[in-house]
């Protein structure tokens, strides 16, 4: 596929194969080729032909691209390009070598339970850093966007084999420049990672993301889901913030760590951290007391150890898609509400953490549009002893 740019340059995206097809978009693995032998491996998402002329689908796709073009932070996966080809818009996205946090917690649970405290705090700190940046983001005219991610779930956090932490999929985000096209009664996000106000008529602000980060930290430290039960039970527990306190389920943890989680998970958002920067400051204070000092290098070693047995096999098999909308699942785990251009879908995933994604990760984004980030095994990965 060739795309022309205003300055006369031509970009050539060479398809390497279809990764998967979602409700509204298809995603290809592509090689970006340029002059003098320039090449880059990318993921490219394109609206399906039946949606390519739909004004709402196009508007959502454009919003996702506009927001992605403004986001540039080491803890946020990057969108490189947006354009039009063959009568349809496309997005070109970053390739990441690693695992989503769902996969990490699934493997961690099968081996030893909760994640080491230092690694969990380090991941939470990097999420806070990325979201503090996103929450403070302004457009090119220096107008605050008041951005809220609204879906900070384990599926939307990637840890690379080098220990980098990346937030992905802002497809469910709200920002001031977006038109509100969500119909009455729609809920965006995954119920087990929602703040109480997301299930009421209350306007959602950036403190909802802080609550979600608190849930992620709780689950990393405990190795357990914070909420459980069927759909009705999940909704009730989430709305009332009813959960077993971390100190009662995670074994021995420093009181300062439990205090961070408790503050982030206050049902009254006025009692939570009022910014990710505040939460980050307290997490960093805890990290400073841990030796050896948690770092991306140590986190990368931990991830390579955690998945050492799978890496050789991953290199042999082609990329697999993890569906944005889950298959039929067992009763009593996570419920995910996806809006497909105004249509409400409720999905109940299987009990516990979902099986790890080995090659390609997808998340629902922007009213059913899929944001894809490659999770490819690195040729540099070696088997290591646990750090």
C-alpha positions as CSV (number, residue, x, y, z in Angstrom):
1,X,0.0,0.0,0.0
2,X,1.4,3.4,-1.0
3,X,0.5,6.6,0.7
4,X,1.4,10.1,-0.6
5,X,2.4,12.9,1.7
6,X,2.1,16.6,1.2
7,X,5.8,17.1,0.8
8,X,6.0,14.6,-2.0
9,X,7.4,11.7,0.0
10,X,5.9,8.3,-0.6
11,X,5.6,5.8,2.2
12,X,5.2,2.2,1.3
13,X,3.6,-0.3,3.7
14,X,4.3,-3.8,2.7
15,X,1.6,-6.2,4.2
16,X,3.2,-9.2,5.8
17,X,-0.1,-10.9,6.6
18,X,-3.4,-10.4,8.2
19,X,-3.3,-10.5,12.0
20,X,-7.0,-10.5,12.6
21,X,-10.4,-9.0,11.9
22,X,-12.6,-7.3,14.5
23,X,-16.1,-6.0,14.4
24,X,-15.1,-2.9,12.6
25,X,-11.5,-3.1,11.6
26,X,-8.8,-5.4,10.3
27,X,-5.2,-5.3,11.4
28,X,-2.1,-6.2,9.3
29,X,1.5,-6.8,10.2
30,X,3.4,-4.5,7.8
31,X,6.9,-3.5,6.9
32,X,7.3,0.2,6.4
33,X,9.8,0.8,3.6
34,X,11.5,4.0,2.7
35,X,14.5,5.4,0.8
36,X,18.0,4.0,1.1
37,X,16.8,0.7,2.6
38,X,14.9,2.2,5.5
39,X,12.5,-0.4,7.1
40,X,10.4,-0.6,10.2
41,X,8.0,-3.3,11.5
42,X,4.6,-1.8,12.3
43,X,1.0,-2.8,13.0
44,X,-1.6,-1.2,10.7
45,X,-5.3,-0.9,11.5
46,X,-7.9,-0.2,8.8
47,X,-11.6,0.1,8.9
48,X,-13.5,-2.8,7.2
49,X,-15.1,-1.9,3.9
50,X,-18.6,-1.9,5.3
51,X,-17.6,0.7,7.9
52,X,-15.4,2.8,5.7
53,X,-18.2,5.1,4.7
54,X,-20.0,5.2,8.1
55,X,-19.8,8.7,9.5
56,X,-19.8,7.7,13.2
57,X,-17.2,4.9,12.7
58,X,-15.0,7.3,10.7
59,X,-15.4,10.1,13.4
60,X,-14.4,7.7,16.1
61,X,-11.5,6.4,14.1
62,X,-10.3,10.0,13.5
63,X,-10.7,10.9,17.2
64,X,-8.5,7.9,18.1
65,X,-5.9,9.1,15.6
66,X,-6.0,12.7,16.7
67,X,-5.5,11.8,20.3
68,X,-2.8,9.3,19.4
69,X,-0.9,11.9,17.5
70,X,-0.7,14.1,20.6
71,X,0.5,11.4,23.0
72,X,4.3,11.1,23.2
73,X,5.6,9.6,26.4
74,X,7.9,6.7,27.2
75,X,5.1,4.9,29.1
76,X,2.5,5.2,26.3
77,X,2.5,3.1,23.1
78,X,2.9,5.4,20.1
79,X,0.7,5.9,17.0
80,X,3.1,6.7,14.1
81,X,0.9,7.5,11.2
82,X,-2.6,8.2,10.1
83,X,-3.7,8.4,6.5
84,X,-6.1,7.3,3.7
85,X,-5.6,4.6,1.1
86,X,-8.0,2.8,-1.2
87,X,-10.9,4.8,0.1
88,X,-10.4,3.9,3.8
89,X,-8.5,5.5,6.7
90,X,-5.7,3.6,8.5
91,X,-3.6,3.9,11.7
92,X,0.0,2.7,12.0
93,X,1.1,1.7,15.5
94,X,4.1,0.7,17.5
95,X,5.4,-2.9,17.9
96,X,6.2,-3.9,21.4
97,X,8.2,-7.0,22.4
98,X,6.7,-8.3,25.6
99,X,3.5,-9.3,27.4
100,X,0.4,-7.6,28.5
101,X,-0.2,-7.4,32.3
102,X,-3.0,-9.9,32.1
103,X,-0.5,-12.5,30.7
104,X,2.1,-11.6,33.4
105,X,-0.4,-12.0,36.2
106,X,-1.8,-15.2,34.7
107,X,1.7,-16.7,34.6
108,X,2.7,-15.3,37.9
109,X,-0.4,-16.7,39.6
110,X,0.4,-20.2,38.3
111,X,4.0,-20.1,39.6
112,X,4.0,-18.2,42.9
113,X,1.0,-16.0,43.6
114,X,1.5,-12.3,44.0
115,X,4.2,-10.3,42.1
116,X,7.3,-9.2,44.0
117,X,6.5,-6.0,45.7
118,X,9.2,-4.0,44.0
119,X,8.2,-5.0,40.5
120,X,4.5,-4.3,41.2
121,X,5.3,-0.9,42.6
122,X,7.6,-0.1,39.7
123,X,4.9,-1.0,37.1
124,X,2.3,1.1,39.0
125,X,4.8,4.0,39.1
126,X,5.3,3.9,35.4
127,X,1.5,3.8,34.8
128,X,1.1,6.8,37.1
129,X,3.9,8.6,35.2
130,X,2.2,7.9,31.8
131,X,-1.2,8.9,33.0
132,X,0.0,12.1,34.8
133,X,1.4,13.1,31.4
134,X,-1.9,12.2,29.6
135,X,-4.0,13.9,32.2
136,X,-2.0,17.1,31.8
137,X,-2.0,16.9,28.0
138,X,-2.9,20.0,25.9
139,X,-3.6,20.2,22.2
140,X,-1.4,22.1,19.8
141,X,-3.2,25.3,20.7
142,X,-2.3,24.7,24.4
143,X,-5.9,24.0,25.4
144,X,-6.3,21.3,28.2
145,X,-7.8,18.1,26.9
146,X,-9.0,16.8,30.3
147,X,-8.3,13.3,29.0
148,X,-9.6,10.3,30.9
149,X,-8.5,6.8,29.7
150,X,-11.5,5.0,31.2
151,X,-10.1,1.5,30.6
152,X,-6.9,1.0,32.5
153,X,-7.2,-2.8,32.7
154,X,-4.4,-5.5,32.7
155,X,-5.1,-5.9,28.9
156,X,-4.1,-2.3,28.3
157,X,-0.8,-2.4,30.1
158,X,2.2,-4.0,28.3
159,X,5.5,-4.9,29.9
160,X,8.3,-5.4,27.4
161,X,11.2,-7.9,27.8
162,X,13.4,-4.9,28.4
163,X,11.3,-3.9,31.4
164,X,9.5,-1.0,29.8
165,X,5.9,-0.4,30.8
166,X,3.5,0.9,28.1
167,X,-0.1,2.0,28.4
168,X,-2.0,1.1,25.2
169,X,-5.5,1.6,23.7
170,X,-6.9,5.1,24.3
171,X,-9.9,4.0,22.1
172,X,-12.3,4.4,25.1
173,X,-10.8,7.6,26.3
174,X,-12.7,10.9,26.5
175,X,-11.2,14.2,25.8
176,X,-12.6,17.7,25.4
177,X,-12.2,17.8,21.7
178,X,-14.2,14.5,21.2
179,X,-17.9,14.7,20.2
180,X,-20.0,12.8,22.7
181,X,-21.4,10.0,20.5
182,X,-22.1,7.5,23.2
183,X,-25.8,6.8,23.4
184,X,-27.8,6.8,26.6
185,X,-27.2,3.7,28.7
186,X,-23.8,2.9,27.3
187,X,-20.9,2.1,29.6
188,X,-17.4,2.1,28.3
189,X,-14.7,-0.1,29.9
190,X,-14.4,-3.3,31.9
191,X,-16.5,-3.4,35.0
192,X,-13.8,-5.0,37.3
193,X,-11.6,-2.0,36.6
194,X,-14.1,0.8,36.9
195,X,-14.4,3.4,39.5
196,X,-17.8,3.5,41.3
197,X,-18.8,6.7,39.5
198,X,-18.4,5.1,36.1
199,X,-21.5,3.0,36.8
200,X,-23.7,6.0,37.8
201,X,-24.8,9.1,36.1
202,X,-21.9,11.0,37.6
203,X,-19.5,12.7,35.2
204,X,-16.2,10.8,35.0
205,X,-13.0,12.7,35.5
206,X,-9.3,11.8,35.8
207,X,-9.7,10.3,39.3
208,X,-11.5,7.3,37.8
209,X,-8.1,6.4,36.2
210,X,-6.5,6.6,39.7
211,X,-9.1,4.1,41.0
212,X,-8.2,1.8,38.2
213,X,-4.5,2.0,38.9
214,X,-5.3,1.2,42.5
215,X,-7.1,-2.0,41.3
216,X,-4.1,-3.0,39.2
217,X,-1.7,-2.5,42.1
218,X,-4.0,-4.5,44.4
219,X,-4.2,-7.4,41.9
220,X,-0.4,-7.4,41.2
221,X,0.4,-7.5,44.9
222,X,-2.2,-10.0,45.9
223,X,-2.3,-12.3,42.8
224,X,-6.1,-12.2,43.2
225,X,-9.0,-10.4,41.5
226,X,-10.2,-7.5,43.6
227,X,-13.8,-8.2,42.5
228,X,-15.5,-11.5,41.8
229,X,-18.9,-12.9,41.0
230,X,-21.5,-12.8,38.2
231,X,-22.4,-9.6,36.3
232,X,-25.0,-8.4,38.8
233,X,-22.6,-9.0,41.7
234,X,-19.7,-7.3,39.9
235,X,-21.8,-4.2,39.3
236,X,-22.9,-4.0,42.9
237,X,-19.4,-4.5,44.3
238,X,-17.9,-2.0,41.9
239,X,-20.6,0.6,42.5
240,X,-20.1,0.3,46.3
241,X,-16.3,-0.4,46.2
242,X,-16.8,-3.6,48.2
243,X,-13.6,-5.7,48.3
244,X,-11.4,-7.5,50.7
245,X,-8.7,-5.2,52.1
246,X,-5.3,-5.8,50.6
247,X,-3.7,-6.5,54.0
248,X,-6.0,-9.4,54.5
249,X,-5.3,-11.2,51.2
250,X,-1.8,-10.3,50.2
251,X,0.2,-11.6,53.2
252,X,2.8,-9.4,54.8
253,X,3.2,-6.0,53.0
254,X,4.6,-2.7,54.4
255,X,1.8,-0.6,55.8
256,X,2.9,2.3,53.5
257,X,2.2,0.1,50.5
258,X,-1.3,-0.9,51.7
259,X,-2.0,2.8,52.5
260,X,-1.3,3.7,48.9
261,X,-3.8,1.2,47.6
262,X,-6.4,2.1,50.2
263,X,-6.2,5.8,49.3
264,X,-6.4,5.1,45.5
265,X,-9.5,2.9,46.1
266,X,-11.6,5.3,48.1
267,X,-15.2,5.2,46.9
268,X,-15.5,8.9,47.4
269,X,-13.2,10.4,44.7
270,X,-12.6,13.5,46.8
271,X,-10.8,11.2,49.3
272,X,-8.6,9.6,46.7
273,X,-5.3,10.9,45.3
274,X,-6.3,13.9,43.3
275,X,-3.7,13.3,40.6
276,X,-1.5,10.5,39.4
277,X,1.5,12.7,40.3
278,X,0.5,12.5,44.0
279,X,0.2,8.8,43.8
280,X,3.5,8.5,42.0
281,X,5.2,10.5,44.7
282,X,4.1,8.0,47.4
283,X,5.0,5.0,45.3
284,X,8.4,6.3,44.7
285,X,8.9,6.8,48.4
286,X,8.2,3.1,48.9
287,X,10.4,2.1,46.1
288,X,13.3,4.1,47.6
289,X,13.3,1.8,50.6
290,X,13.6,-1.4,48.6
291,X,17.0,-3.0,47.8
292,X,18.1,-3.7,45.2
293,X,16.4,-0.6,43.7
294,X,13.5,-1.7,41.4
295,X,14.3,-0.8,37.8
296,X,13.4,-1.5,34.2
297,X,16.5,-3.8,34.0
298,X,15.4,-5.9,36.9
299,X,11.8,-6.0,35.7
300,X,12.9,-7.1,32.3
301,X,15.0,-9.9,33.8
302,X,12.0,-11.0,35.8
303,X,9.7,-11.1,32.7
304,X,12.3,-13.1,30.8
305,X,12.5,-15.6,33.6
306,X,8.8,-15.7,34.0
307,X,8.3,-16.6,30.3
308,X,11.6,-18.4,29.6
309,X,9.9,-21.8,28.9
310,X,7.6,-20.3,26.3
311,X,10.0,-18.1,24.4
312,X,11.5,-20.7,22.1
313,X,8.1,-22.0,21.1
314,X,6.8,-18.5,20.5
315,X,9.5,-17.9,17.9
316,X,8.3,-20.9,15.9
317,X,4.6,-20.2,15.6
318,X,2.9,-17.4,13.7
319,X,1.2,-14.5,15.5
320,X,-2.1,-15.3,17.1
321,X,-5.0,-12.9,17.8
322,X,-6.5,-12.4,21.2
323,X,-10.1,-11.4,20.4
324,X,-11.3,-8.0,21.5
325,X,-14.7,-9.5,22.3
326,X,-14.1,-12.7,24.2
327,X,-15.4,-16.1,23.3
328,X,-18.0,-17.9,25.5
329,X,-16.6,-17.8,29.0
330,X,-17.2,-19.5,32.3
331,X,-19.5,-17.9,34.9
332,X,-18.3,-15.5,37.5
333,X,-15.2,-13.5,36.4
334,X,-14.8,-10.3,34.5
335,X,-17.5,-8.4,32.7
336,X,-16.6,-6.2,29.8
337,X,-19.0,-3.7,28.2
338,X,-18.1,-2.7,24.7
339,X,-20.0,-0.1,22.7
340,X,-20.1,-0.9,18.9
341,X,-21.1,2.4,17.4
342,X,-23.8,2.7,20.0
343,X,-24.7,-0.9,20.5
344,X,-24.2,-2.4,24.0
345,X,-22.5,-5.7,24.4
346,X,-21.9,-7.5,27.7
347,X,-19.2,-10.2,27.9
348,X,-18.2,-12.3,30.8
349,X,-14.7,-13.7,30.6
350,X,-13.5,-16.9,32.3
351,X,-12.6,-17.2,35.9
352,X,-9.3,-15.8,37.0
353,X,-6.8,-14.1,34.8
354,X,-7.1,-14.9,31.1
355,X,-4.5,-17.1,29.4
356,X,-1.5,-15.1,28.3
357,X,-1.2,-13.7,24.8
358,X,1.9,-15.0,23.1
359,X,2.2,-12.9,20.0
360,X,-0.4,-10.3,19.2
361,X,-2.5,-8.3,21.6
362,X,-5.7,-6.6,20.8
363,X,-8.0,-4.4,22.8
364,X,-11.4,-3.0,22.1
365,X,-11.1,0.7,21.3
366,X,-13.2,3.6,20.2
367,X,-16.7,2.1,20.1
368,X,-15.6,-1.3,19.0
369,X,-12.6,-0.3,16.9
370,X,-9.5,-2.3,17.7
371,X,-6.2,-0.9,18.7
372,X,-3.4,-3.4,18.0
373,X,0.0,-3.6,19.5
374,X,2.3,-6.4,18.5
375,X,3.7,-8.4,21.3
376,X,6.5,-10.3,19.7
377,X,9.1,-12.5,21.3
378,X,12.6,-10.9,21.1
379,X,15.5,-12.6,19.5
380,X,17.6,-11.1,22.3
381,X,15.7,-12.9,25.1
382,X,17.7,-15.5,26.9
383,X,16.8,-17.9,29.7
384,X,17.8,-16.4,33.0
385,X,17.6,-17.2,36.7
386,X,15.0,-15.4,38.6
387,X,16.3,-12.0,39.8
